């Protein structure tokens, strides 16, 4: 499936790296890769037409911190995404250095947590993943932090323009071994939260529509209390119109939780997919543009895995160069950075030894594709929106990624492979506030930018 393209990583130091996010850092309409450096500089890798070069300034590089998780989202409603960087110097519980919350102000990136008025609200618990959450559907996000050994956090700006932790008011300030988290309309029409945890049950927070959440993991069948969760991916795995959860458990059985009816899940992972491994990131994406998403399992210190659908069943696929038996995988992300309609896969390594990033493409083919980038009313990527494509008697659905993959965040674009199809009946874009747009018979082989109606 994958071929090595490491020569395109023009700035690729050998260092300890962790999470990767995809966002438009320099606000030029294209997306960059933000790589968390652990005791090494964070990287901001931009495609310049020839390869990826590092454009991180001294503020974003932040070479003295130990970054592991990263996510972007527009939390102040100005149409430009802020960047949350999780730092940790301990396994769990209280840590010595806080996280970073970078906001572009006065033509430079400023860490809000370093300002005197926000010293008391900064996160001093060892976090693992962060996700952008629009709990009201207004287009203004907060950053939800899955902490390990301390209360989970939700940072938002209030109506007076002050940053605060509103997790207690939202009824999200649970304490557990937090690991990974995703946010999307999973069991309600607004953004819900699923958190895969370690040393305790998972959480599934149902959005009540009034700014609060109810925890329903046990009744929904996804509590998985005896396992240790890691990466999570979201997809409609069986085409029944509901989003499902694929995630890995550290040295435990991996899961493919199918949502059979709204709010009820059953594990349908085939034995080969469920087989335990040293799992880190899990990604759902249509890498070969055949119209069906694959599932990529990134492991640390053992071969990666790739699964795809064949005749209605999930089977193991030849992963090609991305096997990486000696790779110390710590994070991964996907995006189409060179604009050729095929997704690139970037893998970070580290934790036990310094390794450079790796980059993979899939071989070119004649498959058609369509990419959809919806925006909030404020003009930022509409993370958490749902895009539905109707073509060839089938329906495909994607959610715009708000944070996933364990420490990571994918590009905020709905990428659809179409195989041999060249005609699309229509696409629908649904925002968390209930707004929607329908576009009839769009042409293939393009990126469509969709404004909020």
Buried (B, 14 or more C-beta within 10 A) or exposed (E): BBEBBEEBBEBBBEBBBBBBBBBBBEEEEEBBBBBBBBBBBBBBBBBEEEBBBBBBEEBBBBEEBBBBBBBBBBBBBBBBBBBBBBBBEBEBEEBEBBBBBBBBEEEEBBBBBBEEEBEEBBBBBBBBBBBBBBBBBEBBBBBBBBBBBBBBBBBBBEEEEEBBBBBEEBBBBBEBBBBBBBBBBBBBBBBBBBBBBBBBBBBBBBBBEEBBBEBBBBEBBBBBEEBBBBBBBBBBBBEEEBBBBBBBBBEBBBBBBBBBEEBBBEBBBEEEBBEEBBBBBBBBBBBBBBBBBBBBBBBBBBBBBBBBBEEEEBEBBEBBBBBBEEBBBBBBBBBBBBEEBBBBBBBBBBBEEBBBBBBBBBEEEEBBBBBBBBBBBBBBBBBBBBBBBBBBEBBBBBBBBBBBBBBBBBBBBBBBBBBEBEEBBEBBBBBBBEBEBEBEEBEBEEBBEBEBE
